[in-house]
Amino acid sequence: METDTNNMPRVGFARTLARQLITKTGIQAPPVSLREIIEHLQNEYPWANLQVISFDFGEKISGIFVLEDNLATIGYNQNEHWHRRRFTIAHEIGHMLLKHTCDRSDSEDGIKETEANSFAAELLMPLEMIKRDCSKKFKLDDLARRYTVSKQAICYRLMDAKII
């Protein structure tokens, strides 16, 4: 995996990838349609045969991304709230586009998770859309509904973007 020279997460790169994906799909307003994102990825990367499938993972696993023999699969936990499932799917798309691989001996797992989380946050709550909506004085509950994310996720995003 490519990392910054200090072995730091590539947060800016992850966010840029998310912004590029939103631009390529033509999405201009929230909520970001994961269906449109997935369809775009299926068309742009036909070799990957991308599938998104729900699984009963129990309580400890939210999602997985597996790439094997030109078959990319994103699995998400069907037992979690829809907001969590959306974030999980976006997070796993991040792993795919960031070209993260899974290796039990990998000491960079925390870096990969930070990058995938940054990607997912930008994909579901794009900074430019958030800034525009915050200028309209939306309440937190209204913003969370508008972006189809949890109130906790929108709060974290606003704090991370230094909007609040």
C-alpha positions as CSV (number, residue, x, y, z in Angstrom):
1,M,0.0,0.0,0.0
2,E,1.2,3.5,-0.7
3,T,1.4,5.7,2.3
4,D,2.8,9.1,3.0
5,T,6.5,9.1,3.7
6,N,5.8,9.2,7.5
7,N,3.7,6.1,7.2
8,M,0.6,8.2,7.8
9,P,-2.9,7.6,6.4
10,R,-3.5,9.2,3.0
11,V,-6.7,11.0,4.2
12,G,-6.5,13.7,1.5
13,F,-6.0,11.1,-1.2
14,A,-9.0,9.1,0.1
15,R,-11.2,12.2,0.2
16,T,-10.1,13.1,-3.3
17,L,-11.0,9.7,-4.6
18,A,-14.5,10.0,-3.1
19,R,-14.9,13.5,-4.7
20,Q,-13.8,12.2,-8.1
21,L,-16.3,9.3,-7.8
22,I,-19.2,11.7,-6.9
23,T,-18.2,13.9,-9.9
24,K,-18.0,11.0,-12.3
25,T,-21.5,9.8,-11.3
26,G,-23.0,13.3,-11.6
27,I,-24.4,13.3,-8.1
28,Q,-25.0,16.9,-7.1
29,A,-27.2,16.8,-4.0
30,P,-27.6,14.6,-1.0
31,P,-28.3,11.9,-0.2
32,V,-25.5,10.3,-2.3
33,S,-27.0,7.3,-4.0
34,L,-25.0,4.2,-3.3
35,R,-26.9,2.4,-6.0
36,E,-25.6,4.9,-8.6
37,I,-22.1,4.7,-7.2
38,I,-22.1,0.9,-7.4
39,E,-23.6,0.9,-10.9
40,H,-20.9,3.3,-12.0
41,L,-18.2,1.1,-10.5
42,Q,-19.6,-1.9,-12.2
43,N,-19.5,-0.1,-15.5
44,E,-16.0,1.5,-14.9
45,Y,-14.4,-1.7,-13.6
46,P,-16.2,-4.5,-15.4
47,W,-13.3,-6.9,-14.8
48,A,-14.0,-6.8,-11.1
49,N,-17.6,-8.2,-11.4
50,L,-18.5,-6.1,-8.3
51,Q,-21.3,-7.5,-6.2
52,V,-22.8,-6.1,-3.0
53,I,-24.4,-8.7,-0.8
54,S,-26.0,-8.7,2.6
55,F,-24.9,-11.2,5.1
56,D,-25.8,-12.2,8.6
57,F,-22.4,-11.5,10.2
58,G,-23.6,-11.5,13.8
59,E,-22.7,-8.6,16.1
60,K,-18.9,-8.2,15.5
61,I,-18.6,-7.7,11.8
62,S,-20.1,-4.8,9.9
63,G,-18.7,-5.6,6.4
64,I,-15.9,-7.1,4.3
65,F,-14.3,-6.5,0.9
66,V,-13.0,-9.5,-0.9
67,L,-11.2,-9.5,-4.3
68,E,-10.4,-12.9,-5.7
69,D,-10.0,-14.1,-9.3
70,N,-11.6,-10.9,-10.8
71,L,-14.6,-11.1,-8.5
72,A,-15.0,-8.2,-6.1
73,T,-17.5,-8.7,-3.4
74,I,-18.7,-6.2,-0.7
75,G,-20.5,-7.9,2.1
76,Y,-22.5,-5.9,4.7
77,N,-24.2,-6.9,7.9
78,Q,-28.0,-7.1,7.2
79,N,-28.7,-6.8,10.9
80,E,-27.4,-3.3,11.3
81,H,-29.3,0.0,11.0
82,W,-29.6,1.3,7.4
83,H,-27.3,4.3,8.3
84,R,-24.6,1.9,9.4
85,R,-25.0,-0.3,6.4
86,R,-24.6,2.7,4.1
87,F,-21.4,3.7,5.8
88,T,-20.1,0.1,5.7
89,I,-20.8,-0.2,2.0
90,A,-19.1,3.2,1.4
91,H,-16.2,2.1,3.6
92,E,-15.7,-1.1,1.7
93,I,-15.8,0.7,-1.6
94,G,-13.0,2.8,-0.2
95,H,-10.9,-0.3,0.5
96,M,-11.5,-1.3,-3.1
97,L,-10.6,2.0,-4.7
98,L,-7.6,2.5,-2.4
99,K,-6.4,-0.9,-3.4
100,H,-6.2,-2.2,0.1
101,T,-5.3,-5.8,0.6
102,C,-5.8,-8.0,3.6
103,D,-2.8,-9.7,5.1
104,R,-2.9,-11.1,8.7
105,S,0.7,-9.9,9.2
106,D,-0.2,-6.4,8.0
107,S,0.9,-3.7,10.5
108,E,-0.9,-1.0,8.5
109,D,-4.5,-2.1,9.3
110,G,-5.2,1.1,11.3
111,I,-3.9,3.2,8.4
112,K,-6.2,1.4,6.0
113,E,-9.2,1.7,8.2
114,T,-8.6,5.5,8.7
115,E,-8.3,5.9,4.9
116,A,-11.5,3.9,4.2
117,N,-13.3,5.8,6.9
118,S,-12.2,9.1,5.4
119,F,-13.3,7.9,2.0
120,A,-16.7,6.9,3.3
121,A,-17.3,10.1,5.2
122,E,-16.5,12.2,2.1
123,L,-18.6,10.0,-0.2
124,L,-21.7,10.1,2.0
125,M,-21.2,13.6,3.3
126,P,-19.3,15.6,0.7
127,L,-17.6,18.6,2.2
128,E,-18.9,21.0,-0.5
129,M,-22.5,19.9,0.0
130,I,-22.1,20.0,3.8
131,K,-20.7,23.6,3.6
132,R,-23.5,24.6,1.4
133,D,-26.2,23.1,3.6
134,C,-24.6,24.5,6.8
135,S,-24.9,28.0,5.3
136,K,-28.7,27.4,5.2
137,K,-28.8,26.8,8.9
138,F,-30.0,23.2,8.9
139,K,-30.4,21.5,12.3
140,L,-28.3,18.4,13.1
141,D,-31.3,16.1,12.9
142,D,-32.3,17.6,9.5
143,L,-28.8,17.3,8.2
144,A,-28.6,13.6,9.3
145,R,-31.9,12.9,7.5
146,R,-30.8,14.8,4.4
147,Y,-27.6,12.8,4.1
148,T,-29.2,9.5,5.2
149,V,-26.6,9.1,8.0
150,S,-26.7,8.9,11.7
151,K,-26.7,12.1,13.9
152,Q,-23.4,10.8,15.3
153,A,-21.9,10.5,11.8
154,I,-23.0,14.0,10.8
155,C,-21.6,15.5,14.1
156,Y,-18.3,13.8,13.6
157,R,-18.1,15.0,10.0
158,L,-18.9,18.6,10.9
159,M,-16.3,18.5,13.7
160,D,-13.7,16.9,11.4
161,A,-14.4,19.6,8.8
162,K,-14.1,22.2,11.5
163,I,-17.6,23.5,10.8
164,I,-18.6,23.1,14.4
